[in-house]
Amino acid sequence: MMNISFENLEKIDTILDKLNALEQKISSEKRWLNVSETAHYLGYSKDHIHKLKNEHFLQGVHYHKKAGRVLFDKIELDKWVTTSLSKVDTKEIINNVLKGVL
């Protein structure tokens, strides 16, 4: 059986408050970002975001065109940022770029 001290019991309310605050923040956070928001989120210019998209460095799973707007999935952007460049399929990117040129 675990011994829980009175001091630790007092900390439970603080922990619950922090968990509730985190839960509220997560539920109110925006998942889909437009180009300006994506640029701000990643620290790039809007032109650079368009370039990454057009040169197929941001694969289609990271963004969707909806009603004439390009929307980026924040969760997929986070995955893209944390994926090392060695995991990028260079041949696929080159083929996609060539398809756009030819």
C-alpha positions in Angstrom: 0.0 0.0 0.0 1.3 3.5 -0.9 1.7 6.0 1.9 0.4 9.4 0.9 1.4 12.3 3.1 -0.9 15.2 4.0 1.4 17.5 2.0 0.8 15.4 -1.1 -2.9 15.4 -0.6 -2.9 19.2 -0.6 -1.1 19.2 -3.9 -3.9 17.1 -5.6 -6.2 20.2 -5.9 -3.3 22.1 -7.6 -2.7 19.2 -10.0 -6.4 19.0 -10.8 -6.6 22.7 -11.5 -3.6 22.5 -13.8 -5.0 19.5 -15.6 -8.3 21.2 -16.1 -6.6 24.3 -17.5 -4.6 22.1 -19.9 -7.7 20.3 -21.0 -9.5 23.6 -21.7 -6.5 25.0 -23.6 -6.3 21.8 -25.8 -10.0 21.8 -26.5 -10.0 25.4 -27.6 -6.9 25.2 -29.7 -7.4 25.6 -33.4 -6.5 22.5 -35.5 -6.8 23.9 -39.1 -4.6 26.8 -40.0 -4.6 29.1 -43.1 -1.4 30.1 -44.9 -0.8 33.1 -42.7 -1.4 31.2 -39.5 0.8 28.3 -40.7 3.6 30.8 -41.6 3.4 32.3 -38.1 3.2 28.9 -36.4 6.3 27.5 -38.2 8.2 30.8 -38.3 8.3 31.0 -42.1 7.1 33.7 -44.5 3.8 33.1 -46.4 5.8 32.9 -49.6 8.0 30.1 -48.1 4.9 28.1 -47.1 3.6 28.4 -50.6 7.0 27.3 -52.0 7.2 24.3 -49.6 3.6 23.3 -50.7 4.2 23.8 -54.4 7.6 22.0 -54.4 5.9 19.1 -52.7 7.9 19.3 -49.4 4.6 19.5 -47.6 2.9 16.4 -48.9 -0.9 16.5 -49.5 -1.6 14.9 -46.1 -0.4 18.2 -44.5 -2.9 20.4 -46.2 -6.2 20.4 -48.0 -7.9 22.8 -50.4 -11.4 23.7 -49.2 -13.6 26.3 -50.8 -10.7 27.9 -52.6 -8.6 28.1 -49.4 -5.6 26.1 -48.4 -5.9 24.7 -44.8 -3.0 23.1 -43.0 -3.5 20.4 -40.3 -1.6 21.5 -37.2 -1.2 18.0 -36.0 0.3 16.9 -39.3 2.6 20.0 -39.4 3.9 19.0 -36.0 4.7 15.5 -37.3 6.3 17.0 -40.4 8.5 19.3 -38.3 9.7 16.4 -36.0 10.3 14.0 -38.9 14.0 13.9 -39.8 14.9 14.8 -43.4 16.4 11.3 -43.8 12.9 9.9 -43.7 11.7 12.0 -46.6 11.3 10.0 -49.8 13.5 12.1 -52.0 12.7 10.1 -55.2 9.0 10.8 -54.6 9.6 14.5 -54.1 11.6 14.7 -57.3 9.0 12.8 -59.3 6.3 15.1 -58.0 8.3 18.2 -58.9 9.0 16.8 -62.4 5.3 16.1 -62.9 4.5 19.7 -62.1 7.2 21.0 -64.6 6.5 18.6 -67.5 
